[in-house]
Amino acid sequence: MPGCAKPPAVAPPEVVVRTVRETPPSELLRCPAAVPGLPTDGGAMIPADWRAGIRRLAKSRGDLFDQVSRLIQFHTGEACPAG
């Protein structure tokens, strides 16, 4: 009976071994450089939409700094200095 036949034997898949580095390269563990902010003595008028864009960029930069600092601290045990 064809329905009772055993399927042909299939060899197990080949085992692939990859070496995973435990820590990233040292250049990825450097803290980001502090960036000077905008001058405080300016008196120019910045349109509202530009101010909102500047705030978004600043918040994004801060969020990225926090993320990179946490990653560096995870691998080295030391946090980046808050600049």
Sequence and secondary structure as in RCSB ss.txt:
>XXXX:A:sequence
MPGCAKPPAVAPPEVVVRTVRETPPSELLRCPAAVPGLPTDGGAMIPADWRAGIRRLAKSRGDLFDQVSRLIQFH
TGEACPAG
>XXXX:A:secstr
 GGG                 SS  GGGGS         SS      HHHHHHHHHHHHHHHHHHHHHHHHHHHH
HS      
